[in-house]
Amino acid sequence: MAENRLTYRLLTGPDDSSFCHRVSDAIAEGYVLHGSPAITANGGKIVVAQAVILPSFDPADAR
């Protein structure tokens, strides 16, 4: 795992297996899912997004 990882990441991309692999890789790196996934259509293509955070992140501290 790389040092100085981002506390929060928003993963986006087409709704395909490569997106699922990117989310799975983030989880394997120690991130946890944050909130529900989002899905939208962009010019007929389905685009998904999933936020991930490091478990030590406290959103209350970010205010």
C-alpha positions in Angstrom: 0.0 0.0 0.0 1.2 3.5 -0.8 1.9 6.0 1.9 0.0 9.3 1.9 -3.2 7.7 0.6 -6.1 10.0 0.1 -8.6 9.8 2.9 -11.6 10.0 0.5 -11.8 8.8 -3.0 -14.7 8.9 -5.5 -14.5 6.1 -8.0 -16.4 6.6 -11.2 -16.7 4.9 -14.5 -18.9 2.8 -16.8 -21.0 0.1 -15.2 -18.8 -2.8 -16.1 -16.5 -5.4 -14.5 -13.5 -3.0 -14.6 -15.4 -0.6 -12.3 -16.2 -3.5 -9.9 -12.6 -4.5 -9.9 -11.5 -0.9 -9.0 -13.9 -0.8 -6.1 -12.7 -4.3 -5.0 -9.1 -3.2 -5.2 -9.8 -0.1 -3.1 -11.4 -2.3 -0.5 -8.4 -4.6 -0.6 -6.2 -1.6 0.0 -8.1 -0.9 3.3 -10.8 1.5 2.1 -14.5 1.0 3.1 -17.6 2.0 1.2 -19.0 5.4 2.1 -22.7 5.9 1.3 -24.7 4.3 -1.5 -23.5 4.0 -5.1 -24.8 6.4 -7.6 -25.9 5.6 -11.2 -26.7 7.9 -14.1 -27.0 7.9 -17.9 -24.6 10.0 -20.0 -25.4 10.0 -23.7 -26.9 6.5 -23.5 -24.0 5.1 -21.4 -24.5 4.1 -17.8 -22.0 5.7 -15.4 -21.6 4.7 -11.8 -19.9 6.2 -8.8 -18.9 4.9 -5.4 -17.2 6.8 -2.6 -14.7 5.1 -0.4 -12.9 6.3 2.7 -10.2 5.1 5.0 -11.7 3.7 8.2 -9.8 6.2 10.4 -11.6 9.1 8.6 -14.2 10.9 10.8 -16.4 13.1 8.6 -17.2 15.3 11.7 -13.5 16.2 11.8 -13.7 17.6 8.2 -16.1 20.3 9.1 
